[in-house]
Amino acid sequence: MPGVIWMIIKLKVSVAAVAAVGLLVAGWFRLRREHATWGIVRADITRTLAGDDLVSDADTVETRSLDIAAPPSAVWPWLVQMGYGRGGWYSYDQLDMRGPSARTIDPELQDLAEGDLVPTHPGGGFIARVVEAPHALVLYLDAAIAREQLATASREGRMTAAMPARLQMAGSMSEMTMPDFRVTWAFVLEDAPGRGTHLIERFRVRTGEPSFPQRLGMPFMGYGVFVMTRKQMLGIKARAERASAGG
């Protein structure tokens, strides 16, 4: 009898393992399919957008868009209050925030100007390079700025004391997977029929020659960025539409 029980246990473990692998494979293929199609409008891909000239020699460009049932003036406030320790990123808060992203507009976070920091963590983040209300917000970061921010934050003790463990881990992975880089992250709001908004997000990235570990890690980072950005765009849409309908 003990032998039979042990065989049954092993069989159940084997079935569970096969099922888990199957779910992982299915999830991976779904992610690849969505990454290739979600939010991609061919007419938007070839257009020139605000901030394109900041990384004119980009070797990676990703453009995604969606429509929001609220005017640009109702979407813009959600964009300018983004950032770690500010309104959040409206994505998976467990990964990029200490607490939940804002569900309301904070008047004290509406004065974003060119040159201001839009933090991604306690030690630094993107620099606002284009702020044209209510139509274009372009954030910029490069390796030199990131290194300077890191050195300053380390001297002031802001990194280990204030940064959640999950962000420390993400930062360590970024150092392994990302060579020298320049990147812009553009948010463009255009009028759409019915007093709506066409939201376009574009990443433009120029990277140096990656090392072998970086070449291995960068595709996974790319999928991670897609997952977070997709959630963010849907989060902006839901908040703007809810606020517009209620007000």
N, C-alpha and C positions, 0 to 999 in steps of 0.2 A: 504493500500500500504506500509506504513512504516514497518508493520509486515512482509510482504513478503520479502522486501529488507533485513531486519534483518535476516530472515531465510536463505536467499541466502548467506549472508556474513558468517553466522555461518557454513553453509555447505562448503563453500570454505575454511574456516579456518580449518575445520575438515579434509577435503581432503588433504590440504597442510601438516597438522600435520602427518597424516597417511603416506603420501609420504616421508616426512623427516625421520620418524622412519624406514620406509622400506629401505631407502638409507643407514641409519646408520647400520642397521642389515646386509644388503648385504655387505657393506664395511667391517664390522667386520668379517664376515665369509670368505671374500676374503683374509683379512689380516691373519687370522688363517691358511687358506689353503696355502698361499704363505710362511708363517713362517715355515710351516712343510715341504716344498718341495724346495723352491727357493735356488739355488746355492749349494744344498747338493749333494755331490758325495760320495757314500758309501765307495769307496776305500780310500778317503781322511780322512774319519772320524776316522778310526782305526789306522792310521799311527802316528808314533812319529815325532813331528816337533820341530824345534828350540824353546827353551823357555819353553817346557812342564815341565821341572824339577823345574822351578821357583815356580809353584803352583802344586806340584805333587799330592796333596790331594784334588784337585778340586772337588766340588760337582755339578758344572754346566760346561759343555763343549759344545761350539757351533762352528762348522767348516763349512765354506762356501767357494766356489771357482768359478772361471770363467776363460775363456781363452781370451787372449788379442793378437791381431794381431800386435805385436811389441816385440822385444827381451827384456829380463830382464834389459839390460843396458839402455833401453829407458824408462822403467817403474820405475826403482829405483829412479831417481831424483825427481819424483813426491811424492814418499813416504818420503824421508828424509827432504823435505821442509814442511811437514804437520804441523799443529798446529795453535792455535788461535794467531792472530797477526803475523803469518808467512804466509805460503801458503794456509792456510785454511784446511778444511776437505773434500772438493769436494762433500758435501752433501747438506742439506737444510740450506743454509747460513743464512736465516732469524732466525734460531734457535740457531746456534752455532758460529756465526761470527758477526763482526761489518760490514763488507763489503763482496763483492764477493770473493770466492776462486780464487786462481791464475789460469790464463789460459796459462801461460808460465813458463818456468823454471827460477828461480832466482839463479844465481851463488853464491850470498852471503848467501844462505840458504842451501848449499850443504855440509857443514862440520860437520854434526851430528856425535857425538862420544858417546861411552858408558858412562853413567852417566849424560848426558845432559838432560835438561828439554824439554819436548814436551808439551807446554801449552794447556790446554783446556779452560782456562779463565784467566783473569789478575792475579788471586791469586795463580795459580799453575797448575798442570797437571801430566801427566805420566813422568816416568823416563825411558830413553832408556837403556835397559839392554843387548840387543844383537844387534850389528850393523855389519853385515857381507855383505858388498857390493859385488855384487848386488843381493844377494839371501835371506837374512833374516834380518828383523827388528822386534824386540820384545820390547814392551813397558810394563812397570810395575807400579802398584800403589797399596798401601794398606791403611788401615784406619789411621795408625799411621803417615804415610807420609802426607796424606791429612790433618790431624789435624794440623800437624806442619806447612804445607804450609798456611793453613787458619790463624793460629795465627800470622805468620810472615807478611802475606799480610794485616791483620787487623791492626797490629801495624804501618805498613808503609802507611796505608790509601789507599791501592790499590784496595780494594774490591768494596766499594760503589761508589767511584769516577769514576772508569773506567769500571765497569762491566755493560753491557746492562741489562735492566730490565728482558728480557726473560731468560738470563742466571742466574740471581739472583733467578728467580722463579724455574728454573730447579734445581739449587743447593739446594733450600729449600725443594723441593720434594725429592731429593736424600737423604737429612738428615732424612726425615721421613720414607723413604722406604728402606734404605740400612743399615743393621747392620754392625758390624765389618767385614772387607773383605780383601781379597787379590785377585788381578786380573792381568792377562797378556793378552795382545792384540798382536798377532803375525801376521806378514805379510811375507809370504814365496813366493818367485818367482822361478819357475822352467822352464827350457827350454821345449818348446812345438814344435810340428812339424811345419815346414814352418817358422822357425825363430820367433816363437811366444813365449808367456809366459803363464804359468799356475799360476794364482794368487790364493793363499790360505790365508784366514783370519781365525784365531781361537781365541776365547775368552775362557779363563780358569778362573773360579771364585770359590773362597772358601769363604763362608759366615758363620758368627756366627749364633746363634739361634735368629731368628727374633721375634720381638714383634708382636702383633696382627695388628697394622696399617701397619707394614712392610710387613706382609704376604699378606695383601690386595693389597698393592701397587706394590709389586715386579713383578707380571705378566704383569702389564701395562708398567712398566719400561722395561721389557724384549721385549715386542712388539715394544716399542719406539726405543730401541737399534737396533732391526732388521730393522725397516724402515729406520733409519739413515744410517746403514751400507750398506744396499742394494743400496741406492742412492750413497753412497760413492764409492763402488766398480764399479758401472756403470760410475761414474764420472772419476775415475782413468783410466778405460778402454777407454773412449771417448777421454780423453786428450792425453794419450800415443799413441793411434792409429792415431789421427789427426796429432800430432807432427811427428810421424814416417813417415807417408805418405807424409808430407810436406817437410821433410828434408832428 
